[in-house]
Amino acid sequence: MLKKTILFDVAHNEMLNIEDKEFSEFSNLLRRLDINIKKNESEHLTKEMVRGVDLLVIGNPIDDFFSTPEVKIIVDFVRSGGRLLLLSEYGSDYLQKTNINDISGKFGIKFEKNLLKEVNKANQNCTSILHIQNFLKHQLTKHIREIKIGGTCSLFLSKDAKPLLQSSEETWPEIFDSSTEQWIKDGEEEKQIIAAYSEFGQGKVIAIGDIDIFTSDSNIGSNSLDNQKFIQNIINWLIEPVKESKVMTFILNQLGDLHFEIRETNKIMNNIIETMTILEKRISYLEEQPQGYSQTANLKKSNEEESLQEE
């Protein structure tokens, strides 16, 4: 069996550089799973670059943007069977000064520009280190009892994207106020989505609002609680192929959406044609009127204006 290949993009100044010491535990895990590791360091993503790649990892780009052609290449890569792991951080695109949402949005996932906090039960102070103990039933959360997430933003989902991790009900979002340079509360305490997944065409996508879980940090990194098991579940799930039945469902949904768009476009075109027809008839009518009729009409209009002025 051929080894699976993971491509880490670092050409957009991503925080997750697999060769950095702080990601050594993650790197060791991938090697134990017998996965081939590649990096893109200095080029824009191209079709040739992702050809033969099983999983593309974009780990929180900072102060850099993906071009429109790159976004299309990534979407096509997933649709045709590629897998994608997207990671952001607190404040998402707003603070990180990037456009990862241009990519994630294609799969129904948006990283929101906030920071999630909850009460630390040990000392009753608020903290951005979240303890996740309740999990949705899925292969990705199998055998997971508790994990820690630190400094995450929340996710907003649409289309066919589904939640993977949710915070406790005692979690609230805060946004950064640039005028005061402070974080201010921006919502009530409730469950927040902090990780999501989507199956798109023949491919798969996982998005997480935090990158620290992949570090070697003993408090919130891969060595904390069941964090490493969760990461291993992510990699294993991503490199498995999508079931054929789900691919057919995706195709049928896409055809349905296309049919709706075509129908709406036809309505617009018919309205335009109808309006142009009416205008053409009016122009033809005016052109067919005798010259004398036009002069009489103008004279009548002039007399009416003079009469009004005298009054």
C-alpha positions in Angstrom: 0.0 0.0 0.0 1.3 3.4 -0.9 2.1 5.8 1.9 -0.3 8.7 2.4 1.1 12.2 1.7 0.4 15.3 3.7 1.3 18.7 2.3 1.9 21.5 4.8 1.5 24.9 3.2 3.8 27.5 4.8 4.1 29.8 1.8 1.5 32.1 3.3 3.3 32.6 6.6 1.4 29.8 8.4 1.9 29.4 12.1 1.9 25.6 11.8 5.4 24.7 10.4 5.8 21.0 10.9 9.6 21.4 11.2 9.4 23.8 14.1 10.3 22.4 17.5 6.9 23.3 19.0 5.2 20.9 16.6 7.6 18.0 17.2 5.0 15.8 18.9 2.6 16.2 16.0 5.5 15.4 13.6 6.3 12.3 15.5 2.7 11.2 15.4 2.6 11.5 11.6 5.7 9.4 11.3 4.3 6.7 13.6 1.3 6.6 11.3 3.8 6.1 8.4 2.7 9.3 6.6 4.9 11.1 4.1 5.4 14.8 4.9 5.9 17.5 2.3 6.1 21.3 2.5 5.3 24.2 0.2 7.5 27.0 1.3 7.9 29.6 -1.4 5.3 29.2 -4.1 1.7 29.8 -4.7 -0.4 26.6 -4.6 -0.8 25.0 -8.1 -2.7 22.1 -9.5 0.7 20.3 -10.0 1.7 20.9 -6.4 -1.4 19.2 -4.9 -1.5 16.4 -7.4 -0.8 13.1 -5.6 -1.4 14.8 -2.2 -3.9 13.1 0.2 -4.1 15.8 2.8 -3.5 19.6 2.5 -2.9 21.4 5.8 -3.3 25.2 6.1 -2.3 26.1 9.7 -3.3 29.7 10.5 -1.8 32.0 7.8 -0.7 35.4 9.2 -0.5 38.7 7.3 -0.8 37.0 4.0 -3.6 36.2 1.5 -4.6 33.3 -0.8 -5.2 34.4 -4.4 -8.5 33.7 -6.1 -6.8 31.1 -8.4 -5.4 29.4 -5.2 -8.8 29.2 -3.6 -10.3 27.6 -6.7 -7.4 25.1 -6.8 -8.1 24.1 -3.2 -11.8 23.7 -3.7 -11.2 21.6 -6.9 -8.7 19.6 -4.9 -11.2 18.7 -2.3 -14.1 18.1 -4.7 -12.0 15.6 -6.6 -11.0 13.6 -3.5 -8.5 15.6 -1.6 -8.7 16.2 2.1 -8.2 19.6 3.8 -7.4 20.6 7.4 -8.0 24.3 8.1 -6.8 25.9 11.3 -7.3 29.4 12.5 -6.8 31.3 15.8 -8.7 33.8 18.0 -9.9 36.8 16.1 -9.7 34.7 12.9 -9.1 36.7 9.6 -9.7 40.0 11.4 -6.7 39.7 13.7 -4.6 37.3 11.7 -4.9 39.6 8.6 -5.6 36.8 6.2 -8.5 35.4 4.1 -8.9 31.8 5.2 -12.7 32.3 5.3 -12.6 32.7 1.5 -11.6 29.0 1.5 -13.6 27.6 4.4 -16.7 29.5 3.2 -16.8 27.3 0.1 -17.5 24.4 2.4 -20.1 26.1 4.6 -17.7 27.1 7.5 -16.8 30.6 8.7 -14.2 31.4 11.4 -15.7 34.2 13.5 -13.6 37.2 14.7 -13.8 36.4 18.4 -12.2 34.7 21.4 -14.1 32.2 23.5 -13.9 32.2 27.2 -15.3 30.3 30.1 -15.1 30.4 33.9 -12.2 28.5 35.4 -13.9 26.2 37.9 -10.7 26.0 40.0 -10.4 29.7 40.8 -13.6 31.2 39.3 -11.6 33.5 37.0 -12.4 33.7 33.3 -10.1 31.8 31.0 -9.6 31.2 27.3 -8.6 27.6 28.0 -11.7 25.5 27.3 -12.3 22.1 28.8 -14.4 19.9 26.4 -16.0 16.9 28.1 -19.2 16.4 26.1 -18.8 15.1 22.5 -21.1 14.5 19.6 -21.1 10.8 18.6 -18.8 10.4 15.6 -15.8 8.4 14.5 -13.7 11.6 15.1 -14.6 11.7 18.8 -14.4 7.9 19.5 -12.7 7.1 22.8 -12.3 10.8 23.7 -13.2 11.7 27.3 -11.7 15.2 27.7 -9.6 17.6 25.6 -8.3 21.2 26.1 -8.6 23.9 23.6 -6.8 27.2 24.2 -7.4 30.6 22.5 -10.0 29.5 20.0 -12.5 31.4 17.9 -16.0 30.1 17.2 -17.3 28.8 13.9 -20.5 29.6 12.0 -21.9 26.8 9.9 -24.1 26.6 6.8 -24.7 24.3 3.8 -23.8 20.7 4.7 -21.1 21.5 7.3 -21.6 19.8 10.7 -20.3 20.6 14.2 -17.5 18.4 15.6 -16.6 20.1 18.9 -18.8 22.3 21.0 -17.9 24.2 24.2 -19.9 24.1 27.4 -23.0 26.2 28.0 -20.9 28.5 30.2 -18.9 29.8 27.3 -19.1 33.3 25.8 -17.5 35.2 22.9 -15.4 38.3 23.2 -14.2 40.6 20.4 -11.2 42.8 20.2 -11.8 46.6 20.5 -9.0 48.2 18.6 -9.7 51.7 20.1 -9.2 50.4 23.7 -7.1 47.4 22.7 -9.1 45.2 25.0 -11.4 42.2 24.6 -15.1 42.9 25.3 -18.0 40.5 25.8 -20.0 40.0 22.6 -22.8 37.6 23.4 -24.4 35.5 26.1 -23.1 32.3 27.7 -24.1 29.4 25.5 -22.6 26.5 23.6 -20.2 27.5 20.8 -19.0 25.5 17.8 -15.2 25.4 17.8 -14.5 22.6 15.3 -16.5 21.4 12.3 -16.3 19.0 9.4 -17.8 18.6 5.9 -17.8 16.1 3.1 -17.5 17.8 -0.2 -17.7 15.8 -3.4 -15.1 13.0 -3.0 -13.2 14.9 -0.4 -13.4 16.0 3.2 -12.7 19.1 5.3 -12.1 19.7 9.0 -11.8 23.2 10.4 -10.7 24.1 13.9 -10.6 27.5 15.5 -7.4 26.8 17.4 -3.9 25.7 16.5 -2.4 25.2 19.9 -3.8 21.7 20.2 -1.2 20.6 17.6 1.7 22.0 19.6 3.8 20.2 22.3 2.5 22.5 25.0 1.9 20.3 28.1 -1.1 22.3 29.1 -3.1 22.7 25.9 -1.1 20.9 23.3 -1.0 17.3 22.0 0.2 15.9 25.3 -2.7 17.2 27.3 -5.5 14.8 28.2 -6.9 13.1 25.1 -5.7 15.8 22.7 -3.3 13.5 20.9 -5.9 10.8 20.5 -8.3 13.4 19.0 -5.6 14.5 16.5 -4.9 10.9 15.5 -8.7 10.5 14.9 -8.6 13.6 12.7 -5.8 12.3 10.6 -7.2 8.8 10.3 -10.7 10.1 9.3 -9.3 12.5 6.8 -7.2 10.0 4.9 -10.1 7.5 4.6 -12.0 7.8 1.3 -15.5 9.2 1.3 -18.2 6.5 0.9 -19.5 6.3 -2.7 -23.1 6.8 -1.6 -22.3 10.1 0.0 -20.5 11.2 -3.2 -23.7 10.4 -5.2 -25.8 12.4 -2.7 -23.4 15.4 -3.1 -23.6 15.2 -6.9 -27.4 15.1 -6.8 -27.5 18.1 -4.4 -25.1 20.0 -6.7 -27.4 19.2 -9.7 -30.4 20.4 -7.8 -28.6 23.7 -6.9 -27.6 24.1 -10.5 -31.1 23.5 -11.7 -32.4 26.2 -9.3 -29.8 28.7 -10.4 -30.6 28.1 -14.1 -34.3 28.5 -13.4 -33.7 31.8 -11.6 -31.4 33.0 -14.4 -34.1 32.2 -17.0 -36.6 34.3 -15.0 -34.2 37.3 -15.1 -33.5 36.8 -18.8 -37.3 36.6 -19.6 -37.9 39.8 -17.6 -35.1 41.6 -19.5 -36.5 40.4 -22.9 -40.0 41.4 -21.9 -38.8 44.9 -20.9 -36.8 45.3 -24.2 -39.9 44.2 -26.2 -42.0 46.9 -24.5 -39.4 49.6 -25.2 -39.0 48.6 -28.8 -42.8 48.9 -29.3 -42.9 52.3 -27.7 -40.0 53.5 -29.9 -41.6 52.1 -33.0 -44.9 53.8 -32.1 -43.2 57.2 -31.7 -41.2 56.8 -35.0 -44.4 56.0 -36.9 -46.2 59.2 -35.8 -46.6 61.9 -38.6 -44.3 64.9 -38.4 -47.3 67.2 -38.2 -48.7 65.3 -35.2 -45.5 65.9 -33.4 -45.4 69.6 -34.2 -49.1 70.0 -33.2 -48.4 68.2 -29.9 -45.4 70.5 -29.2 -47.5 73.6 -30.0 -50.3 72.5 -27.7 -47.8 71.9 -25.0 -46.3 75.3 -25.5 -49.7 77.1 -25.4 -50.5 75.2 -22.1 -47.3 76.4 -20.5 -47.9 80.0 -21.6 -51.5 79.9 -20.2 -50.2 78.6 -16.8 -47.6 81.4 -16.7 -50.3 84.1 -17.3 -52.5 82.7 -14.5 
